[in-house]
Structure formats: C-alpha cells, structure tokens
Amino acid sequence: MELVDLTAWAPREGGSLSYRVETRFGLDSLPEGASFGQVSAVGTDPEGNVFAFQRGPRTDPIVVFDPQGRFVRSWGAGIGIAHGLRLDPDGAVWITDVGSHCVLKFNRAGRLLRTLGTPGRAGADEATFDRPTDVTFGANGVVYVSDGYGNSRIVRFDRNGRFISAWGRPGSEPGEFATPHALATDRKGRVYVSDRANERIQIFDQDGTYLSSWTHLGATQGIDITAGDEVWVMTFRSLDEILRYDSMPGRLMRLDLASGRVLGSLDAPGHSVHRSAAGDVFVGSLTGNVIRLVAAGTSETPAMALDEDRPG
C-alpha cells in the first residue's frame, strides 16, 4: 500500500479541541425568504440568547436567536457595514459600523442608546473614527475601540462616552499598528489587540502602555477573553492567506493567558470568535454561517461535521 505523505502539514498546535460542531446554527429557523450574508461577529447575552451581526440584504443586520437556535427577532435597519459586536457586562449590545464610521450602543431589543463617532464623517480626533473595527470593555465601564481600517489607534472612553485617551500610530514597532482588527481585556485590565497586518497580538496596560507581544499566532482576525480569563483567537497563517482566500483556511485556537501558548486548535472559516458563559464557542464566518462548537459530552443535539458546509 502506498503511504500518504503529510509532511506539508504542521502538527496541530496543542492537540485537537474536543468539541462537536454545528455549522448551520439558527439558519433553518429564519423567517421565509430571509438568509445571512457574511457573518462578521457573534455574541451572547446573560440568558444565552445569540446575536449574529451579518451583512446580507435579506434580513436585518442583527439577528437574535434563543439558546437552541430558534429565531427571536431581528433589528438594526440602517446600519451601514457590519463588523464588530460585543455585549457589555450589563447586557447592552455594542457594534462597530465601518460604513458610518461609528460605534453604536443598543439595548437588546434594538433601541439605540449611544453613538460614538460622527455619522458619515471619517477622522482621527476625539469625535471621529475612520472605519472602527471592534469594541471591548474595561473596569468602571471604560470602553475601548479599535479604530483600525482607516486609522491605527486604540481609543478609550469613560462609561458616559467621554473621550479619555488614544494611543497608536501606523507602523510595526511596539505600540504601532497595521490594522488593529479586534481587541479584548483580561481580569487585570490588560488590553490585547489583534494587530492583524503585523501578524501579532500586542498587550498593553489599561492606560495604553506597551507590555509585550505574541508573535507566533499569525494574522489574528478575532480574539475573545472570558470573565475567567479563557482566551480564544480566530487566526490565519498570514494576512495574505486572509485576503487571498476570504477567510476560508482559518484556525480557531484556545490559548494560555500567561504565555500565549496554544492549548488546542481546530480548522474553521472564521472572522470572529466568542465563548459564551455556558461554554459554547461561536464563530462568525464570512461564509454566511454562525458556527457553534458544543463541548463534547454535553446533551446537545448531535451536530453536523464542519466540512459539510464548506464550498467545494
């Protein structure tokens, strides 16, 4: 028998993650005629409801499902281009709209509560962004925004939306950025920035002082850190791989917070990652899917194999 040569494939970092994968979460419950476009981000609320942020014209930008994947509601008409979505500790929904250059805060029913940035105007001052990519939260209600496509900075606001500070500029030195694409904070208040085109994650204190970098992960699209400091990233070998293949050959990784060491990984076509309080991991995929990973051994309905929904 001829032996198969797999030397071109690197060992799977940290070993395989023990999850069952559902590639069609929520899709079959959408109202008649509705469908997803690219799904840029996913989040969950304290009750386990799932918020998908998508770019297609056949449903609203934000689609809400119950924990079992049944459609609840949709909202967000008028949002320009979907990108980042996070729920804050109080359960409010924050999104970044790269079309309007704004960060928007909503309640979970879709009522607008706050706008950061100036709608329709790109800039780099205290009142404007240029295609912001993500948002996350620190102590005392602090809000951090990665102002990443047109600018190369992180912007910090207080709980009332007042500008505090900003840091970063274009470049590849520590504290400089080339597309800060996603960000997250840990329990000590440190800020982790996916510096995508520089193919690293930079780590700062809560005031923006540079601490260190992880340079072994490739070009990270998304990062999530749970309340218990569990770290997940959605990453790729290089920026060229993302741009050339439209996020298809990505890898989902769980990391050790102290060192960045990979604890486990699996292949997934993803743009963002979110780990829910219940332990499920959600991937927002530009293939037009919400992918849910359910920990092996739970009583969830058996899930489909990951590859079944990949285009040929």
Sequence and secondary structure as in RCSB ss.txt:
>XXXX:A:sequence
MELVDLTAWAPREGGSLSYRVETRFGLDSLPEGASFGQVSAVGTDPEGNVFAFQRGPRTDPIVVFDPQGRFVRSW
GAGIGIAHGLRLDPDGAVWITDVGSHCVLKFNRAGRLLRTLGTPGRAGADEATFDRPTDVTFGANGVVYVSDGYG
NSRIVRFDRNGRFISAWGRPGSEPGEFATPHALATDRKGRVYVSDRANERIQIFDQDGTYLSSWTHLGATQGIDI
TAGDEVWVMTFRSLDEILRYDSMPGRLMRLDLASGRVLGSLDAPGHSVHRSAAGDVFVGSLTGNVIRLVAAGTSE
TPAMALDEDRPG
>XXXX:A:secstr
      TTS   TT B  EEEES TTGGGS TT     EEEEEE TT  EEEEE  TTS SEEEE TTS EEEEE
 TT  SEEEEEE TT  EEEEETTTTEEEEE TTS EEEEES TT B SSTT BSS  EEEE GGG EEEEE SS
  EEEEE TTS EEEEE  BSSSTT BS EEEEEE TT  EEEEEGGGTEEEEE TT  EEEEE SS EEEEEEE
 TT  EEEEEES HHHHHHHTTTT EEEEE TTT  EEEEEE   SEEEE TTS EEEEETTTEEEEEEETTS S
     GGGGS  
